[in-house]
Amino acid sequence: MRTIYQSTDDFGHTLRALKMTPEGYTDPVYMGLVIQDREVLFRTRENSSREFVLQKIKEFVAGNAPSMNAQPA
């Protein structure tokens, strides 16, 4: 398993994509994680592609980002 993408957004989410190739298989499996304060908020595991996993991560963050109205003044 190796990290192929990692970033931190403005809300403190760590966005990470991992690439795994299980023993005996030739096709990789990609795992996407959204982590905040060491808690996994979202996890997806796909046999498709790195881009697909990154899109799923971004969709999760966009759908769960705090709105500007909820921010303290």
C-alpha positions in Angstrom: 0.0 0.0 0.0 1.3 3.4 -0.8 0.0 7.0 -0.6 -0.5 8.4 -4.1 -2.2 11.7 -3.0 -2.4 13.7 0.2 -3.7 17.2 0.9 -5.2 19.2 3.6 -8.1 21.5 2.9 -9.1 24.8 4.5 -11.4 23.0 7.0 -8.6 20.8 8.4 -9.6 17.7 6.5 -6.8 15.4 5.4 -7.6 14.0 2.0 -5.7 10.8 1.1 -5.7 8.3 -1.7 -3.9 5.0 -1.3 -3.0 2.4 -3.9 -3.0 -1.2 -3.0 -2.2 -4.3 -5.0 -3.4 -7.4 -3.2 -1.2 -10.4 -3.4 -2.1 -12.6 -6.3 -3.8 -9.7 -8.2 -2.5 -7.5 -11.0 -5.2 -4.8 -10.8 -4.7 -2.2 -8.1 -7.4 -1.2 -5.6 -7.7 2.5 -4.6 -8.8 3.6 -1.2 -9.9 7.2 -0.5 -10.0 8.6 3.0 -11.1 11.9 4.6 -9.6 12.3 8.0 -10.1 15.1 10.6 -8.4 15.0 14.0 -7.4 11.4 13.5 -11.0 10.3 12.9 -11.9 8.8 9.6 -15.0 10.7 8.3 -15.2 8.9 5.0 -13.8 5.9 3.3 -14.2 4.5 -0.1 -12.6 1.5 -1.8 -12.7 1.2 -5.5 -11.3 -1.0 -8.3 -11.5 1.8 -10.8 -9.0 4.6 -10.8 -7.1 7.2 -8.8 -9.2 10.0 -10.4 -12.5 8.3 -9.5 -11.4 7.9 -5.8 -10.3 11.6 -5.7 -13.7 12.6 -7.2 -15.5 10.7 -4.4 -13.3 12.4 -1.8 -14.1 15.8 -3.2 -17.8 15.1 -3.4 -17.9 14.0 0.2 -16.0 17.1 1.4 -18.2 19.5 -0.8 -21.4 17.9 0.6 -20.2 18.1 4.2 -18.2 21.3 4.4 -19.4 23.8 7.0 -21.3 26.7 5.4 -19.9 30.2 5.7 -23.0 31.1 7.8 -22.1 28.5 10.5 -18.7 30.0 11.0 -18.3 32.1 14.2 -17.8 35.8 13.5 
